[in-house]
Amino acid sequence: MSLYVDTGFESLNKHREELCGDKVEIIRNDNSVVVVLADGLGSGVKANILATLTSKIIGTIMANGSSIDEAVETIANTLPVCKDRGIAYSTFSILQIFNSGEGYLVEFDNPSVFRLRKGKPLKIETETRVISGKIINEARFAVSPEDLFIMVSDGVIHAGVGHTLNLGWRWENVSEYIQRVYKSDISAKAITKLLISVCDSLYAHEPGDDTTVVTVNIKKPVKLSIMVGPPVEVDQDRSIVDRFVSLEGKKVVCGGTTSQIVSRILKKEIRTNFDYFNPAVPPTAEIDGINLTTEGVLTLRKALDQIKACASSESTMQDFLSLNKRDGASRLAKILLAESTNIHFIVGRAMNPAHQNPEFPLNLSLKLNLVEEIAEYLRKMGKQVSIEYH
């Protein structure tokens, strides 16, 4: 089974603490994606160190194919038990999604993982066993596209205690909220942002505990090919366009000269859209069979700005909502971030004569740098990205 695992996480530090006592580790390899959420005992520096060690050790051992028994035994032998309270150094949740479509969940004293399928709650049946003196809940199950998993530290289900809610936000309330905001096309990062924002509000912006949300959204892979710029050799135009349109998935063309080449080879008219939804972004065009046709460097630069904003730890819901705007840069950013999982850039290295004008100081290296930077941000967000040059 071919699956794409979209992940996003965010934390709130306990009020007046500079470091978070929760730690998330996400490891992707050829066989699986391992997601670990560790909640260190207490708060501040000590909790941060304990959670970091726990998540790193578990994540590395699990990603290398070893068992949870070995992971728990390793951290039991490596990390101390609190002398004052005689309790564990760190609680943790582990979710491993295999390329085969199998899911594996391990929970140790963290709130139960939320699971939805197509927006409806789906219970995970766990079995209990003891490893190195610790009671572990464990489950194996089949994973499908449109499965959504949300892992939380106990700061989430305690949100509001002593402020706006007597008993906190509670597990059932969080589940109801997730079902209410769920949309089939919502990203893992956007769901995470929504949940963290509610927690922050319930705590009146003074969290009483470290608070972390990790979202794992399972999707079918969606391929996208983007042609940016004409090739150096003019006699390559036809072969490159023919291959570009033969590739599976969505198609985007960036650049006026590139659009003309695609139009000429395919013998399809370019229809320019003269509606300026944003005066700072050049208008888009339409070519039959192409999902999006935009101007080149200016649009790429604006799209990169939006991708950076959404990728930032300081991103807001407004950054994600801006992807729904109708200008070319917003549409390009949205198709890259929200509508595609496997992205292939076909980049031409021919110099555009228009860019040689001293009054228009854009050059080839700027275009190539923009593509490379966009690709790097997309990879950091878990996308599969490849680039070929001509």
Secondary structure by P-SEA (a helix, b strand, c coil): cbbbbbbbbccccccccccccbbbbbbbcccbbbbbbbbcccccaaaaaaaaaaaaaaaaaaaacccaaaaaaaaaaccccccccccccccbbbbbbccccbbbbbbcccccbbbbcccbbbbbbbbbbbcccbbbbbbbbbbcccbbbbbbccccccccccccccccccaaaaaaaaaaaccccccaaaaaaaaaaaaaaaaccccccbbbbbbbbbbcbbbbbbbccccccccaaaaaaaaaaacccbbbbccaaaaaaaaaaacbbbbbbcccccccccccccccccccccccaaaaaaaaaaaaaaacccccaaaaaacccccaaaaaaaaacccccbbbbbcccccccccccccccccaaaaaaaaaaaaaaaaaaccbbbbbcc
